[in-house]
Amino acid sequence: MKFFILSLGLLAATTCSNPFTGNSSSTVGSGYHLDTAQLNSLHATFKEPALYHRRFKHTDIDSLVQVHRKSDIFGVTEIGKSVEGRSIYELEYGEGDKKVMLWSQMHGDEPTATMALFDLFNFLEGKGDGFDTVRTMLRENLNIHFIPMLNPDGAERFLRRNAQSIDLNRDARAGQTVEGKLLKARADAIKPRYGFNLHDQNIYYNVPDTKNPVTISLLAPAYNPEREVNEVREGAMQIIVGMNKLLQQYIPDAVAKYDDTYTPRGFGDNFQSWGASTVLIESGGLKGDPEKQQIRKLNFMIILNALMEIAQGSYGSYDAKGYEDIPFNASNFHDVLIRGLEFGSDSISLKSDIAIRRGETTVGRDYFVRGRVEDIGDLPESMGYDEVQADGMKFIIGKIAPQPLPNFESITPEIAFDLLKKGYIGVQVAQLKPEQANMLHSLPIHVFATPNFAATPFIDLGGTTNFYIGDSNGTLKYAVLNGYLIDLNKPLSEIPALKNRVQ
């Protein structure tokens, strides 16, 4: 069994010796191509600095669209408005014969590819940097239509569905929503030959037979219940083979396929049946990348590479059988996996594995988390972004600091971590300013204003995750704080970035 958790360093360190050159074979297809060093450099140069976290709003996108409207590179059109009246834009690039549609954020809480599209817009507007040949090739061969935020009302709330609580990706058949009707109308008008359906999937998928999270999931959606392969779907498969070849240079063994069950209500399945070779890209998980900035970079690179291969027709050199070699998603990942912990009662002993996941609650442009016990039992096939082998260790109930601190300002990270190491999982503050109630913070301790916080009294399915792991002598080794695993032997500088709220 392969075992490694992919981290950020791999993305920066990986390079390839293949040069940017015309009509030559390479590991990523024939014709013009960019090697990984060039792709790294391009993204670093053209990454849109205004988008740096997942919970950006429609106003951010609107402002950026207005900037791109001023250039003569894109045709920018307001193609409609959302239920709540927010503008939905389409950016058109190129005058070629091959028509391509890309749409992102039809689910409001799936923004990774949206960021990547604005990075791509910046690249397409560049010039004089040695890559004008690429831009010319794309412009002369392709006619690209980008819809970067189809569900602005959902994005405003960071929720999957639109303002009417309808899943836009289940509205291709009925056309009940204004946004779904709009996407279908644009498909009817453009009649694209290629489509890119851009999404995020949850971070708990893993590549089968490995302990690797799925960082990117790909799919050539089925166009009928039998999941047959015609020329259109085969083209999508070939494009995906090219994407996977590039991704394996960055995230080896961290790519999988999304479920290919035919969905008659889904837009990807319908685009495929309408004659557009359609690729689904799902942005998943990568340890140390909670805001998906590195996965954003991967989106930029595989989309740009795919557009280049479509422009040249070079994707046709890939054997579609390579698509079948990509495994389907498994779903055995958790935020924390504790193996072999003793946590039974005085009368009944119990030693078992504990899986923990953290749920996010959006607050404006930020969020806090709540950890919960997701599973208990024999979990050797499960894995965690953080794991601890707890043989010989036991569950220890945390304490509340005996004396309240005078105010929030008196709790420094150093004080909080010192309390945590002494067995205090929470501390009360005697006085909070009005604006500090429910305030978000990153302190390594629970902070509460009224005496209603309690440490986890016992491990229970679906229960809270605020306790300690200690050795047989009661020496504290780890704190589990709100679903985060904290090694108490490490310095404060090495504890994870926490997303907590004053209670």
LOLONU-595858 format. One record per residue (C-alpha): residue in one letter; x, y, z. Coordinates in nm, 2 decimals. Example, Ala and Ser with C-alpha at 12.3 -4.5 7.8 and 13.67 -1.06 7.14 Angstrom:
% residues 2
  rest       x       y       z
     A    1.23   -0.45    0.78
     S    1.37   -0.11    0.71
END
This chain:
% residues 503
  rest       x       y       z
     M    0.00    0.00    0.00
     K    0.14    0.34   -0.10
     F    0.14    0.60    0.18
     F    0.22    0.97    0.16
     I    0.03    1.29    0.22
     L    0.10    1.53   -0.06
     S    0.22    1.87    0.06
     L    0.29    2.21   -0.09
     G    0.66    2.16   -0.15
     L    0.61    1.92   -0.43
     L    0.42    2.17   -0.63
     A    0.70    2.42   -0.62
     A    0.99    2.18   -0.65
     T    0.87    1.97   -0.95
     T    1.02    2.07   -1.29
     C    1.06    1.91   -1.63
     S    1.33    1.95   -1.88
     N    1.10    1.96   -2.19
     P    1.13    2.29   -2.36
     F    0.85    2.50   -2.51
     T    0.90    2.40   -2.87
     G    0.69    2.35   -3.18
     N    0.59    2.01   -3.34
     S    0.79    1.79   -3.10
     S    0.68    1.50   -2.89
     S    0.69    1.53   -2.51
     T    0.54    1.37   -2.20
     V    0.24    1.60   -2.22
     G    0.15    1.56   -2.59
     S    0.28    1.67   -2.93
     G    0.29    2.02   -3.07
     Y    0.35    2.34   -2.87
     H    0.36    2.27   -2.50
     L    0.49    2.43   -2.18
     D    0.71    2.25   -1.94
     T    0.64    2.25   -1.57
     A    0.91    2.52   -1.49
     Q    0.74    2.75   -1.74
     L    0.39    2.67   -1.60
     N    0.52    2.74   -1.25
     S    0.66    3.07   -1.36
     L    0.35    3.17   -1.56
     H    0.12    3.12   -1.26
     A    0.35    3.30   -1.03
     T    0.35    3.60   -1.27
     F   -0.02    3.60   -1.36
     K   -0.19    3.49   -1.04
     E   -0.47    3.73   -0.96
     P   -0.38    3.89   -0.62
     A   -0.73    4.01   -0.54
     L   -0.85    3.65   -0.50
     Y   -0.66    3.49   -0.22
     H   -0.92    3.30   -0.02
     R   -1.22    3.08   -0.10
     R   -1.49    3.31    0.03
     F   -1.47    3.60   -0.21
     K   -1.80    3.76   -0.31
     H   -1.97    3.87   -0.63
     T   -1.85    4.22   -0.58
     D   -1.49    4.10   -0.61
     I   -1.56    3.92   -0.93
     D   -1.76    4.21   -1.07
     S   -1.47    4.45   -1.00
     L   -1.22    4.22   -1.18
     V   -1.45    4.18   -1.47
     Q   -1.47    4.55   -1.51
     V   -1.09    4.57   -1.52
     H   -1.08    4.31   -1.80
     R   -1.36    4.49   -1.98
     K   -1.12    4.78   -2.03
     S   -0.88    4.57   -2.24
     D   -0.93    4.49   -2.60
     I   -0.85    4.12   -2.54
     F   -1.19    4.00   -2.42
     G   -1.55    4.06   -2.52
     V   -1.73    4.11   -2.19
     T   -2.11    4.07   -2.18
     E   -2.36    4.07   -1.90
     I   -2.56    3.77   -2.01
     G   -2.82    3.78   -1.74
     K   -2.89    3.83   -1.37
     S   -2.93    3.59   -1.08
     V   -3.25    3.55   -0.88
     E   -3.14    3.83   -0.65
     G   -3.03    4.06   -0.93
     R   -2.65    4.00   -0.94
     S   -2.49    4.03   -1.28
     I   -2.37    3.71   -1.45
     Y   -2.09    3.77   -1.70
     E   -1.94    3.59   -2.00
     L   -1.59    3.67   -2.12
     E   -1.51    3.58   -2.49
     Y   -1.16    3.53   -2.62
     G   -1.04    3.44   -2.97
     E   -1.18    3.42   -3.32
     G   -1.11    3.06   -3.41
     D   -1.34    2.79   -3.54
     K   -1.32    2.57   -3.23
     K   -1.58    2.68   -2.98
     V   -1.51    2.61   -2.61
     M   -1.73    2.69   -2.31
     L   -1.60    2.69   -1.95
     W   -1.84    2.76   -1.66
     S   -1.74    2.78   -1.29
     Q   -1.91    2.82   -0.95
     M   -2.25    2.69   -1.05
     H   -2.22    2.58   -0.69
     G   -2.16    2.89   -0.48
     D   -1.92    2.71   -0.24
     E   -1.70    2.57   -0.51
     P   -1.47    2.86   -0.61
     T   -1.13    2.71   -0.68
     A   -1.15    2.71   -1.06
     T   -1.30    3.06   -1.06
     M   -0.97    3.19   -0.91
     A   -0.78    2.99   -1.17
     L   -0.99    3.14   -1.46
     F   -0.89    3.50   -1.35
     D   -0.53    3.39   -1.34
     L   -0.58    3.26   -1.70
     F   -0.75    3.59   -1.80
     N   -0.44    3.78   -1.68
     F   -0.21    3.55   -1.88
     L   -0.42    3.59   -2.20
     E   -0.39    3.97   -2.16
     G   -0.01    3.95   -2.12
     K    0.23    4.02   -2.40
     G    0.60    4.06   -2.48
     D    0.71    3.80   -2.23
     G    0.81    3.52   -2.47
     F    0.46    3.35   -2.47
     D    0.29    3.55   -2.73
     T    0.31    3.24   -2.96
     V    0.08    3.06   -2.72
     R   -0.16    3.34   -2.70
     T   -0.17    3.38   -3.08
     M   -0.23    3.01   -3.13
     L   -0.52    3.01   -2.88
     R   -0.67    3.33   -3.02
     E   -0.65    3.21   -3.39
     N   -0.78    2.86   -3.33
     L   -1.02    2.89   -3.05
     N   -1.34    3.09   -2.97
     I   -1.36    3.06   -2.59
     H   -1.65    3.15   -2.37
     F   -1.59    3.18   -2.00
     I   -1.87    3.21   -1.74
     P   -1.66    3.25   -1.42
     M   -1.94    3.27   -1.16
     L   -2.28    3.12   -1.26
     N   -2.43    3.12   -0.91
     P   -2.34    3.46   -0.75
     D   -2.62    3.43   -0.49
     G   -2.48    3.10   -0.37
     A   -2.13    3.25   -0.37
     E   -2.26    3.54   -0.15
     R   -2.36    3.29    0.12
     F   -2.09    3.03    0.04
     L   -2.36    2.77   -0.02
     R   -2.40    2.51   -0.29
     R   -2.75    2.60   -0.41
     N   -2.89    2.92   -0.56
     A   -3.11    3.17   -0.37
     Q   -3.42    2.94   -0.44
     S   -3.24    2.65   -0.28
     I   -3.21    2.46   -0.61
     D   -2.90    2.28   -0.72
     L   -2.81    2.44   -1.06
     N   -2.63    2.12   -1.16
     R   -2.96    1.93   -1.14
     D   -3.15    2.18   -1.35
     A   -3.03    2.10   -1.70
     R   -3.34    1.91   -1.78
     A   -3.62    2.11   -1.62
     G   -3.47    2.46   -1.65
     Q   -3.65    2.58   -1.35
     T   -3.39    2.84   -1.24
     V   -3.29    3.16   -1.41
     E   -2.93    3.06   -1.39
     G   -2.98    2.71   -1.53
     K   -3.19    2.85   -1.82
     L   -2.91    3.10   -1.88
     L   -2.64    2.83   -1.91
     K   -2.86    2.63   -2.14
     A   -2.94    2.93   -2.36
     R   -2.57    3.01   -2.39
     A   -2.50    2.65   -2.49
     D   -2.78    2.67   -2.75
     A   -2.64    2.99   -2.89
     I   -2.27    2.90   -2.89
     K   -2.30    2.53   -2.98
     P   -1.96    2.45   -2.82
     R   -1.75    2.16   -2.94
     Y   -1.57    2.15   -2.61
     G   -1.69    2.21   -2.25
     F   -1.53    2.24   -1.91
     N   -1.75    2.20   -1.60
     L   -1.56    2.33   -1.31
     H   -1.63    2.23   -0.95
     D   -1.49    2.15   -0.60
     Q   -1.54    1.81   -0.43
     N   -1.51    1.75   -0.06
     I   -1.16    1.69    0.08
     Y   -1.23    1.34    0.21
     Y   -1.19    1.14   -0.11
     N   -0.88    0.92   -0.14
     V   -0.72    0.74   -0.42
     P   -0.80    0.37   -0.39
     D   -0.53    0.15   -0.23
     T   -0.34    0.45   -0.12
     K   -0.35    0.69    0.17
     N   -0.34    0.99   -0.06
     P   -0.61    1.25   -0.08
     V   -0.76    1.31   -0.42
     T   -0.63    1.65   -0.51
     I   -0.79    1.67   -0.86
     S   -1.08    1.45   -0.98
     L   -1.16    1.43   -1.35
     L   -1.45    1.29   -1.55
     A   -1.58    1.25   -1.90
     P   -1.95    1.24   -1.81
     A   -2.18    0.98   -1.96
     Y   -2.42    1.10   -2.23
     N   -2.66    0.80   -2.18
     P   -2.76    0.55   -1.91
     E   -2.54    0.28   -2.07
     R   -2.23    0.50   -2.04
     E   -2.14    0.43   -2.39
     V   -1.84    0.59   -2.56
     N   -1.90    0.78   -2.88
     E   -1.66    1.02   -3.06
     V   -1.76    1.31   -2.84
     R   -1.71    1.14   -2.51
     E   -1.39    0.98   -2.64
     G   -1.25    1.33   -2.71
     A   -1.32    1.43   -2.35
     M   -1.14    1.11   -2.23
     Q   -0.84    1.20   -2.45
     I   -0.82    1.55   -2.31
     I   -0.83    1.40   -1.96
     V   -0.55    1.17   -2.04
     G   -0.34    1.47   -2.13
     M   -0.44    1.65   -1.81
     N   -0.35    1.35   -1.60
     K   -0.01    1.32   -1.76
     L    0.06    1.67   -1.66
     L   -0.08    1.63   -1.31
     Q    0.12    1.32   -1.24
     Q    0.43    1.55   -1.26
     Y    0.29    1.76   -0.97
     I    0.08    1.53   -0.77
     P    0.17    1.17   -0.84
     D   -0.10    0.92   -0.74
     A   -0.34    1.20   -0.63
     V   -0.57    1.20   -0.93
     A   -0.89    1.00   -0.96
     K   -1.21    0.99   -1.16
     Y   -1.55    1.12   -1.03
     D   -1.85    0.89   -1.03
     D   -1.96    0.84   -1.39
     T   -2.32    0.73   -1.32
     Y   -2.54    0.90   -1.58
     T   -2.73    1.20   -1.44
     P   -3.01    1.31   -1.67
     R   -3.05    1.64   -1.48
     G   -2.68    1.72   -1.48
     F   -2.53    1.98   -1.71
     G   -2.21    1.79   -1.78
     D   -2.40    1.48   -1.90
     N   -2.62    1.70   -2.11
     F   -2.34    1.90   -2.26
     Q   -2.19    1.57   -2.36
     S   -2.51    1.46   -2.52
     W   -2.54    1.80   -2.70
     G   -2.21    1.73   -2.88
     A   -1.95    1.90   -2.67
     S   -1.66    1.69   -2.55
     T   -1.70    1.79   -2.18
     V   -1.45    1.75   -1.90
     L   -1.55    1.78   -1.54
     I   -1.27    1.91   -1.31
     E   -1.33    1.87   -0.93
     S   -1.08    2.04   -0.70
     G   -1.03    1.82   -0.39
     G   -0.79    1.82   -0.10
     L   -0.42    1.88   -0.04
     K   -0.26    1.89    0.30
     G   -0.15    2.24    0.41
     D   -0.37    2.41    0.14
     P   -0.70    2.49    0.32
     E   -0.77    2.79    0.09
     K   -0.68    2.57   -0.22
     Q   -0.43    2.81   -0.36
     Q   -0.20    2.53   -0.48
     I   -0.50    2.35   -0.63
     R   -0.59    2.67   -0.80
     K   -0.25    2.66   -0.96
     L   -0.31    2.31   -1.08
     N   -0.64    2.42   -1.24
     F   -0.47    2.70   -1.42
     M   -0.21    2.47   -1.56
     I   -0.43    2.18   -1.67
     I   -0.69    2.42   -1.83
     L   -0.42    2.62   -2.01
     N   -0.25    2.30   -2.13
     A   -0.59    2.15   -2.24
     L   -0.68    2.46   -2.44
     M   -0.34    2.45   -2.61
     E   -0.39    2.08   -2.70
     I   -0.74    2.16   -2.83
     A   -0.61    2.45   -3.04
     Q   -0.36    2.22   -3.20
     G   -0.57    1.91   -3.21
     S   -0.28    1.73   -3.03
     Y   -0.50    1.58   -2.77
     G   -0.61    1.33   -3.04
     S   -0.27    1.16   -3.01
     Y   -0.36    1.03   -2.67
     D   -0.50    0.68   -2.63
     A   -0.84    0.71   -2.46
     K   -0.77    0.37   -2.29
     G   -0.55    0.57   -2.06
     Y   -0.86    0.73   -1.92
     E   -0.97    0.39   -1.78
     D   -0.64    0.36   -1.60
     I   -0.74    0.65   -1.37
     P   -0.91    0.50   -1.06
     F   -1.25    0.62   -0.93
     N   -1.27    0.81   -0.60
     A   -1.28    0.62   -0.28
     S   -1.40    0.81    0.04
     N   -1.20    0.70    0.34
     F   -1.03    1.03    0.44
     H   -1.08    1.23    0.76
     D   -0.91    1.53    0.91
     V   -0.78    1.33    1.21
     L   -0.74    0.96    1.26
     I   -0.65    0.83    1.60
     R   -0.55    0.46    1.60
     G   -0.58    0.23    1.90
     L   -0.68    0.47    2.17
     E   -0.81    0.35    2.50
     F   -1.13    0.53    2.59
     G   -1.37    0.29    2.76
     S   -1.54    0.34    3.09
     D   -1.42    0.22    3.43
     S   -1.64   -0.09    3.40
     I   -1.60   -0.17    3.03
     S   -1.26   -0.13    2.86
     L   -1.25   -0.02    2.50
     K   -0.96    0.03    2.26
     S   -1.04    0.14    1.91
     D   -0.98    0.38    1.62
     I   -1.15    0.73    1.61
     A   -1.20    0.93    1.29
     I   -1.27    1.31    1.32
     R   -1.39    1.56    1.06
     R   -1.43    1.93    1.09
     G   -1.73    2.12    0.95
     E   -1.71    2.48    0.84
     T   -1.94    2.76    0.93
     T   -1.91    3.07    0.71
     V   -1.90    3.42    0.87
     G   -1.88    3.68    0.60
     R   -1.55    3.62    0.42
     D   -1.41    3.39    0.69
     Y   -1.52    3.08    0.87
     F   -1.48    2.88    1.19
     V   -1.49    2.50    1.24
     R   -1.66    2.25    1.47
     G   -1.49    1.91    1.50
     R   -1.71    1.60    1.54
     V   -1.64    1.23    1.58
     E   -1.72    1.09    1.24
     D   -1.66    0.72    1.30
     I   -1.55    0.48    1.58
     G   -1.43    0.12    1.53
     D   -1.19   -0.09    1.33
     L   -1.07    0.16    1.07
     P   -0.75    0.03    0.90
     E   -0.88    0.13    0.56
     S   -0.94    0.49    0.68
     M   -0.68    0.76    0.69
     G   -0.64    1.12    0.81
     Y   -0.46    1.43    0.70
     D   -0.32    1.40    1.05
     E   -0.28    1.07    1.23
     V   -0.15    0.95    1.56
     Q   -0.07    0.59    1.66
     A   -0.21    0.58    2.01
     D   -0.12    0.23    2.12
     G   -0.05    0.25    2.49
     M   -0.22    0.58    2.52
     K   -0.56    0.68    2.66
     F   -0.84    0.94    2.65
     I   -0.80    1.21    2.91
     I   -1.07    1.47    2.98
     G   -0.96    1.83    2.95
     K   -1.01    2.09    3.22
     I   -1.13    2.44    3.23
     A   -0.89    2.70    3.36
     P   -0.98    2.77    3.72
     Q   -0.96    3.15    3.70
     P   -1.12    3.36    3.42
     L   -0.88    3.60    3.25
     P   -0.98    3.96    3.26
     N   -1.04    4.02    2.89
     F   -0.97    3.88    2.55
     E   -0.66    4.09    2.50
     S   -0.49    3.92    2.79
     I   -0.49    3.59    2.61
     T   -0.17    3.58    2.39
     P   -0.10    3.27    2.18
     E    0.19    3.19    2.42
     I   -0.05    3.20    2.73
     A   -0.31    3.00    2.55
     F   -0.06    2.73    2.44
     D    0.09    2.71    2.79
     L   -0.26    2.66    2.94
     L   -0.33    2.39    2.68
     K   -0.01    2.20    2.76
     K   -0.11    2.20    3.13
     G   -0.44    2.03    3.05
     Y   -0.67    2.33    3.02
     I   -0.88    2.29    2.70
     G   -1.08    2.61    2.76
     V   -1.06    2.94    2.94
     Q   -1.32    3.19    3.03
     V   -1.29    3.57    2.99
     A   -1.45    3.79    3.25
     Q   -1.53    4.07    3.01
     L   -1.58    4.09    2.64
     K   -1.63    4.40    2.43
     P   -1.96    4.38    2.23
     E   -1.77    4.33    1.90
     Q   -1.58    4.04    2.05
     A   -1.88    3.82    2.11
     N   -1.86    3.53    1.86
     M   -1.54    3.67    1.73
     L   -1.32    3.44    1.52
     H   -0.97    3.36    1.65
     S   -0.68    3.13    1.60
     L   -0.57    3.08    1.96
     P   -0.48    2.72    2.06
     I   -0.75    2.71    2.33
     H   -1.13    2.75    2.36
     V   -1.23    3.10    2.47
     F   -1.58    3.15    2.62
     A   -1.76    3.43    2.79
     T   -2.03    3.25    2.98
     P   -1.98    2.93    3.17
     N   -2.15    2.70    2.92
     F   -1.85    2.54    2.76
     A   -1.76    2.19    2.86
     A   -1.47    1.96    2.75
     T   -1.56    1.63    2.58
     P   -1.67    1.40    2.86
     F   -1.64    1.08    2.65
     I   -1.60    0.97    2.29
     D   -1.93    0.95    2.12
     L   -2.03    0.92    1.76
     G   -2.11    1.27    1.63
     G   -1.99    1.41    1.96
     T   -1.75    1.70    2.03
     T   -1.37    1.67    1.99
     N   -1.21    1.86    2.28
     F   -0.99    1.62    2.48
     Y   -0.64    1.50    2.54
     I   -0.44    1.19    2.45
     G   -0.19    1.08    2.72
     D    0.03    0.80    2.81
     S   -0.04    0.53    3.08
     N    0.10    0.76    3.35
     G   -0.14    1.05    3.25
     T    0.13    1.26    3.08
     L   -0.03    1.47    2.81
     K    0.10    1.40    2.46
     Y   -0.16    1.55    2.22
     A   -0.46    1.78    2.25
     V   -0.76    1.74    2.02
     L   -0.90    2.09    2.01
     N   -1.21    2.14    1.81
     G   -1.11    1.86    1.57
     Y   -0.75    1.98    1.53
     L   -0.47    1.74    1.64
     I   -0.20    1.94    1.84
     D    0.13    1.77    1.93
     L    0.21    1.92    2.27
     N    0.58    1.84    2.23
     K    0.61    2.07    1.94
     P    0.67    2.45    1.96
     L    0.39    2.69    1.92
     S    0.52    2.79    1.57
     E    0.45    2.44    1.45
     I    0.09    2.40    1.55
     P   -0.17    2.41    1.28
     A   -0.36    2.72    1.17
     L   -0.68    2.71    1.38
     K   -1.02    2.85    1.29
     N   -1.21    2.90    1.62
     R   -1.48    3.12    1.75
     V   -1.53    3.29    2.09
     Q   -1.83    3.12    2.26
END
